[in-house]
Amino acid sequence: MFPTTKEYIIEKYIRQERDVVVNKRLNKELQTKASKILNLIEQGYNKIVFPDIISIKEILLQNERK
C-alpha cells in the first residue's frame, strides 16, 4: 500500500491495446482492505511493513491544497 494522488498517475495502464480496469467487486475489496490498514496504522499499530504512509499521506494532502 502506497498513498498517491491523481497528479502522480501519468497514464492509464494498457494491455494488448485495451485499458486495464479493476472490476467493481475487486475495487471494493481493495478499498476496504486499504481502509482497514490505514485505520490500524493511524491507531499506532506499526507491525505492518509499509513505508511511512501517514507522512506520505500528509505530504500529498498538503500538496493538493496548494
N, CA, C and O atoms as a GROMACS GRO file, in nm:
protein
  264
    1MET      N    1   0.084  -0.118   0.000
    1MET     CA    2   0.000   0.000   0.000
    1MET      C    3   0.088   0.123   0.000
    1MET      O    4   0.182   0.136   0.079
    2PHE      N    5   0.056   0.212  -0.090
    2PHE     CA    6   0.133   0.335  -0.102
    2PHE      C    7   0.039   0.446  -0.145
    2PHE      O    8  -0.019   0.439  -0.253
    3PRO      N    9   0.023   0.550  -0.062
    3PRO     CA   10  -0.069   0.658  -0.097
    3PRO      C   11  -0.022   0.734  -0.221
    3PRO      O   12   0.098   0.750  -0.244
    4THR      N   13  -0.116   0.779  -0.300
    4THR     CA   14  -0.085   0.863  -0.415
    4THR      C   15  -0.205   0.950  -0.448
    4THR      O   16  -0.313   0.930  -0.394
    5THR      N   17  -0.186   1.044  -0.535
    5THR     CA   18  -0.295   1.129  -0.585
    5THR      C   19  -0.291   1.126  -0.737
    5THR      O   20  -0.195   1.078  -0.797
    6LYS      N   21  -0.396   1.177  -0.797
    6LYS     CA   22  -0.408   1.174  -0.944
    6LYS      C   23  -0.291   1.241  -1.014
    6LYS      O   24  -0.253   1.201  -1.124
    7GLU      N   25  -0.233   1.344  -0.952
    7GLU     CA   26  -0.124   1.417  -1.019
    7GLU      C   27  -0.002   1.329  -1.044
    7GLU      O   28   0.079   1.360  -1.131
    8TYR      N   29   0.012   1.220  -0.969
    8TYR     CA   30   0.128   1.131  -0.986
    8TYR      C   31   0.099   1.013  -1.078
    8TYR      O   32   0.187   0.931  -1.104
    9ILE      N   33  -0.023   1.005  -1.126
    9ILE     CA   34  -0.058   0.899  -1.221
    9ILE      C   35  -0.046   0.959  -1.361
    9ILE      O   36  -0.123   1.046  -1.400
   10ILE      N   37   0.053   0.911  -1.434
   10ILE     CA   38   0.085   0.971  -1.563
   10ILE      C   39  -0.010   0.924  -1.672
   10ILE      O   40  -0.058   1.005  -1.752
   11GLU      N   41  -0.037   0.797  -1.676
   11GLU     CA   42  -0.127   0.745  -1.779
   11GLU      C   43  -0.192   0.617  -1.731
   11GLU      O   44  -0.146   0.555  -1.635
   12LYS      N   45  -0.299   0.580  -1.797
   12LYS     CA   46  -0.367   0.456  -1.760
   12LYS      C   47  -0.288   0.336  -1.809
   12LYS      O   48  -0.206   0.346  -1.901
   13TYR      N   49  -0.313   0.224  -1.745
   13TYR     CA   50  -0.243   0.101  -1.780
   13TYR      C   51  -0.316   0.034  -1.896
   13TYR      O   52  -0.436   0.010  -1.890
   14ILE      N   53  -0.242   0.006  -2.002
   14ILE     CA   54  -0.300  -0.055  -2.122
   14ILE      C   55  -0.228  -0.187  -2.149
   14ILE      O   56  -0.106  -0.195  -2.142
   15ARG      N   57  -0.307  -0.289  -2.178
   15ARG     CA   58  -0.251  -0.421  -2.209
   15ARG      C   59  -0.318  -0.472  -2.336
   15ARG      O   60  -0.441  -0.475  -2.345
   16GLN      N   61  -0.240  -0.509  -2.431
   16GLN     CA   62  -0.290  -0.556  -2.560
   16GLN      C   63  -0.389  -0.454  -2.620
   16GLN      O   64  -0.496  -0.490  -2.668
   17GLU      N   65  -0.349  -0.328  -2.614
   17GLU     CA   66  -0.425  -0.217  -2.671
   17GLU      C   67  -0.562  -0.196  -2.606
   17GLU      O   68  -0.650  -0.135  -2.666
   18ARG      N   69  -0.579  -0.246  -2.483
   18ARG     CA   70  -0.703  -0.228  -2.410
   18ARG      C   71  -0.673  -0.171  -2.272
   18ARG      O   72  -0.573  -0.206  -2.209
   19ASP      N   73  -0.760  -0.082  -2.225
   19ASP     CA   74  -0.746  -0.030  -2.089
   19ASP      C   75  -0.763  -0.145  -1.990
   19ASP      O   76  -0.853  -0.228  -2.004
   20VAL      N   77  -0.677  -0.148  -1.890
   20VAL     CA   78  -0.690  -0.247  -1.784
   20VAL      C   79  -0.776  -0.183  -1.675
   20VAL      O   80  -0.742  -0.077  -1.622
   21VAL      N   81  -0.886  -0.248  -1.643
   21VAL     CA   82  -0.982  -0.194  -1.547
   21VAL      C   83  -1.001  -0.295  -1.434
   21VAL      O   84  -1.012  -0.415  -1.457
   22VAL      N   85  -1.004  -0.244  -1.312
   22VAL     CA   86  -1.032  -0.329  -1.197
   22VAL      C   87  -1.184  -0.337  -1.183
   22VAL      O   88  -1.252  -0.234  -1.180
   23ASN      N   89  -1.238  -0.460  -1.175
   23ASN     CA   90  -1.383  -0.472  -1.165
   23ASN      C   91  -1.434  -0.419  -1.031
   23ASN      O   92  -1.357  -0.404  -0.936
   24LYS      N   93  -1.563  -0.390  -1.025
   24LYS     CA   94  -1.621  -0.324  -0.908
   24LYS      C   95  -1.602  -0.405  -0.780
   24LYS      O   96  -1.575  -0.347  -0.674
   25ARG      N   97  -1.615  -0.534  -0.788
   25ARG     CA   98  -1.601  -0.618  -0.667
   25ARG      C   99  -1.459  -0.612  -0.611
   25ARG      O  100  -1.440  -0.594  -0.491
   26LEU      N  101  -1.361  -0.625  -0.698
   26LEU     CA  102  -1.222  -0.619  -0.655
   26LEU      C  103  -1.187  -0.479  -0.605
   26LEU      O  104  -1.116  -0.465  -0.505
   27ASN      N  105  -1.237  -0.376  -0.673
   27ASN     CA  106  -1.212  -0.239  -0.630
   27ASN      C  107  -1.266  -0.217  -0.488
   27ASN      O  108  -1.198  -0.158  -0.404
   28LYS      N  109  -1.386  -0.266  -0.462
   28LYS     CA  110  -1.446  -0.251  -0.329
   28LYS      C  111  -1.362  -0.325  -0.224
   28LYS      O  112  -1.339  -0.273  -0.115
   29GLU      N  113  -1.316  -0.446  -0.257
   29GLU     CA  114  -1.234  -0.525  -0.166
   29GLU      C  115  -1.102  -0.454  -0.136
   29GLU      O  116  -1.058  -0.449  -0.020
   30LEU      N  117  -1.038  -0.399  -0.238
   30LEU     CA  118  -0.912  -0.327  -0.219
   30LEU      C  119  -0.932  -0.202  -0.133
   30LEU      O  120  -0.852  -0.174  -0.045
   31GLN      N  121  -1.040  -0.128  -0.160
   31GLN     CA  122  -1.069  -0.008  -0.081
   31GLN      C  123  -1.094  -0.043   0.065
   31GLN      O  124  -1.045   0.026   0.155
   32THR      N  125  -1.168  -0.150   0.089
   32THR     CA  126  -1.198  -0.194   0.226
   32THR      C  127  -1.071  -0.233   0.300
   32THR      O  128  -1.049  -0.191   0.413
   33LYS      N  129  -0.987  -0.313   0.235
   33LYS     CA  130  -0.863  -0.357   0.299
   33LYS      C  131  -0.767  -0.240   0.323
   33LYS      O  132  -0.703  -0.233   0.427
   34ALA      N  133  -0.758  -0.150   0.227
   34ALA     CA  134  -0.670  -0.033   0.244
   34ALA      C  135  -0.719   0.053   0.360
   34ALA      O  136  -0.638   0.103   0.438
   35SER      N  137  -0.850   0.071   0.371
   35SER     CA  138  -0.905   0.150   0.482
   35SER      C  139  -0.875   0.085   0.616
   35SER      O  140  -0.840   0.154   0.712
   36LYS      N  141  -0.888  -0.047   0.623
   36LYS     CA  142  -0.858  -0.118   0.748
   36LYS      C  143  -0.712  -0.101   0.788
   36LYS      O  144  -0.680  -0.076   0.904
   37ILE      N  145  -0.623  -0.115   0.690
   37ILE     CA  146  -0.480  -0.100   0.718
   37ILE      C  147  -0.449   0.043   0.762
   37ILE      O  148  -0.375   0.064   0.858
   38LEU      N  149  -0.504   0.141   0.692
   38LEU     CA  150  -0.482   0.280   0.729
   38LEU      C  151  -0.532   0.308   0.871
   38LEU      O  152  -0.465   0.376   0.948
   39ASN      N  153  -0.649   0.256   0.904
   39ASN     CA  154  -0.701   0.274   1.039
   39ASN      C  155  -0.609   0.212   1.144
   39ASN      O  156  -0.586   0.272   1.249
   40LEU      N  157  -0.558   0.092   1.118
   40LEU     CA  158  -0.466   0.028   1.211
   40LEU      C  159  -0.341   0.112   1.232
   40LEU      O  160  -0.296   0.131   1.346
   41ILE      N  161  -0.286   0.162   1.125
   41ILE     CA  162  -0.163   0.241   1.134
   41ILE      C  163  -0.190   0.372   1.206
   41ILE      O  164  -0.108   0.416   1.287
   42GLU      N  165  -0.304   0.436   1.179
   42GLU     CA  166  -0.338   0.561   1.247
   42GLU      C  167  -0.359   0.540   1.397
   42GLU      O  168  -0.341   0.633   1.476
   43GLN      N  169  -0.396   0.417   1.437
   43GLN     CA  170  -0.414   0.385   1.579
   43GLN      C  171  -0.283   0.344   1.645
   43GLN      O  172  -0.282   0.311   1.764
   44GLY      N  173  -0.174   0.345   1.570
   44GLY     CA  174  -0.044   0.317   1.627
   44GLY      C  175   0.008   0.176   1.606
   44GLY      O  176   0.115   0.143   1.656
   45TYR      N  177  -0.066   0.093   1.535
   45TYR     CA  178  -0.020  -0.043   1.507
   45TYR      C  179   0.086  -0.035   1.398
   45TYR      O  180   0.053  -0.014   1.281
   46ASN      N  181   0.211  -0.052   1.435
   46ASN     CA  182   0.320  -0.033   1.338
   46ASN      C  183   0.394  -0.162   1.306
   46ASN      O  184   0.510  -0.158   1.265
   47LYS      N  185   0.330  -0.274   1.323
   47LYS     CA  186   0.393  -0.403   1.294
   47LYS      C  187   0.379  -0.444   1.147
   47LYS      O  188   0.428  -0.548   1.105
   48ILE      N  189   0.310  -0.360   1.070
   48ILE     CA  190   0.289  -0.389   0.929
   48ILE      C  191   0.405  -0.327   0.851
   48ILE      O  192   0.444  -0.213   0.877
   49VAL      N  193   0.460  -0.400   0.756
   49VAL     CA  194   0.574  -0.349   0.680
   49VAL      C  195   0.524  -0.270   0.560
   49VAL      O  196   0.483  -0.326   0.458
   50PHE      N  197   0.529  -0.138   0.574
   50PHE     CA  198   0.491  -0.045   0.468
   50PHE      C  199   0.579   0.077   0.483
   50PHE      O  200   0.642   0.096   0.588
   51PRO      N  201   0.586   0.161   0.381
   51PRO     CA  202   0.654   0.289   0.400
   51PRO      C  203   0.573   0.370   0.502
   51PRO      O  204   0.464   0.328   0.541
   52ASP      N  205   0.622   0.482   0.544
   52ASP     CA  206   0.552   0.567   0.639
   52ASP      C  207   0.434   0.633   0.569
   52ASP      O  208   0.443   0.748   0.525
   53ILE      N  209   0.325   0.560   0.558
   53ILE     CA  210   0.211   0.607   0.479
   53ILE      C  211   0.143   0.728   0.541
   53ILE      O  212   0.081   0.807   0.469
   54ILE      N  213   0.152   0.745   0.672
   54ILE     CA  214   0.091   0.862   0.735
   54ILE      C  215   0.162   0.989   0.689
   54ILE      O  216   0.098   1.086   0.651
   55SER      N  217   0.295   0.987   0.692
   55SER     CA  218   0.372   1.105   0.646
   55SER      C  219   0.349   1.131   0.498
   55SER      O  220   0.331   1.246   0.457
   56ILE      N  221   0.349   1.026   0.418
   56ILE     CA  222   0.327   1.041   0.274
   56ILE      C  223   0.188   1.097   0.248
   56ILE      O  224   0.172   1.186   0.164
   57LYS      N  225   0.089   1.046   0.319
   57LYS     CA  226  -0.049   1.094   0.304
   57LYS      C  227  -0.057   1.244   0.337
   57LYS      O  228  -0.120   1.320   0.263
   58GLU      N  229   0.005   1.285   0.445
   58GLU     CA  230   0.003   1.426   0.485
   58GLU      C  231   0.068   1.516   0.379
   58GLU      O  232   0.016   1.622   0.346
   59ILE      N  233   0.182   1.472   0.327
   59ILE     CA  234   0.252   1.549   0.223
   59ILE      C  235   0.164   1.563   0.099
   59ILE      O  236   0.153   1.671   0.041
   60LEU      N  237   0.102   1.452   0.058
   60LEU     CA  238   0.015   1.455  -0.060
   60LEU      C  239  -0.103   1.549  -0.038
   60LEU      O  240  -0.139   1.626  -0.127
   61LEU      N  241  -0.163   1.542   0.080
   61LEU     CA  242  -0.277   1.629   0.109
   61LEU      C  243  -0.235   1.776   0.112
   61LEU      O  244  -0.309   1.862   0.065
   62GLN      N  245  -0.118   1.806   0.167
   62GLN     CA  246  -0.068   1.943   0.168
   62GLN      C  247  -0.046   1.993   0.025
   62GLN      O  248  -0.081   2.107  -0.007
   63ASN      N  249   0.012   1.908  -0.060
   63ASN     CA  250   0.035   1.947  -0.199
   63ASN      C  251  -0.094   1.969  -0.275
   63ASN      O  252  -0.101   2.057  -0.360
   64GLU      N  253  -0.196   1.889  -0.243
   64GLU     CA  254  -0.325   1.902  -0.308
   64GLU      C  255  -0.392   2.034  -0.274
   64GLU      O  256  -0.462   2.092  -0.357
   65ARG      N  257  -0.370   2.082  -0.153
   65ARG     CA  258  -0.434   2.207  -0.106
   65ARG      C  259  -0.371   2.330  -0.170
   65ARG      O  260  -0.432   2.437  -0.170
   66LYS      N  261  -0.250   2.318  -0.223
   66LYS     CA  262  -0.178   2.434  -0.279
   66LYS      C  263  -0.234   2.475  -0.413
   66LYS      O  264  -0.185   2.570  -0.474
   0.00000   0.00000   0.00000
